[in-house]
Amino acid sequence: MDAPKPVKARFMGNLKAIKDCRDPLSHPVEEEVPIQEAQHLLYCAQEILKWIDCIDDAKDIESLADQLIDSGADKQSQLRRLPSEDSIYLEFVGRNSLLRDLAECFTNPLNKRCLLAGDGGKGKSAAAFRFVKNLPPSIGQYSLILWLSAKKRKFREGVTTKIETPDFSNLDEAVDRILSEYGATSDDLAKDLPSKKRLLFEYLDDFPAFIVADDIDSVLDDDDLVGLFTHEIPHSRSSVLLTSRRSIPGVRTFTLRT
């Protein structure tokens, strides 16, 4: 029996990862591609080829990936599921003190969650992206770096635009999205929510993730969803950085005022 194909959301995510890598704004051609990102792109290409039933070509990509792993065997494999830089900001200036505070916070193994708070347009998402893009090695080893956004509107250069498809808007969507990034199949995602959460936390413990939950205030009325990011995931081996216009009681908060 053939293995189940990955769900459509994961297939589209793989296509987007390859498209973003070819973007000359976020990946200038004169810069080398980091080995972790190259591994991720080969993985995405392999999954796409499997989806369209090009099995022999997928095996060729797998062989290339194995060669890359051998050449960088001293480095831990890490998947990075981040948006393109220019979709978050065109230029990042300052915030060095904040970035140091975040690094100090997450360096403590007992700190597994943190919140960036501030009014719209203060640069919360930009600071979170800058931090996770250059995640300091001192905060631990993560198998997956993942950006998720509940944002329904984007404020940029004085203009507010509507976002039609946030990454998640309820608990089931958030669990499905994270599972998909771990490689869950359609069979996995067809299970009931408690079963999916058990599988998710096996992944989060076996392959720790650093997750950015951007614009969590869009769903603050959903206690179960907020609890996933502020309580449940931080009690695994994974960590969460949240952004919100409002503080969340009990969560360490850095407030952006200017």
Secondary structure, 3 states (H helix, E strand, C coil): CCCCCECHHHHHHHHHHHHHHCCCCCCCCCCCCCHHHHHHHHHHHHHHHHHCCCHHHHHHHHHHHHHHHHHCCCCCCCEEECCCHHHCCCCCCCCHHHHHHHHHHHHCCCCCEEEEECCCCCCHHHHHHHHHHCCCHHHCCCCEEEEEECCCEEEECCEEEECCCCCCCCHHHHHHHHHHHCCCEHHHHCCCHHHHHHHHHHHHHHCCEEEEEECHHHHCCCHHHHHHHHHHHHHCCCEEEEEECCCCCCCCEEECCC
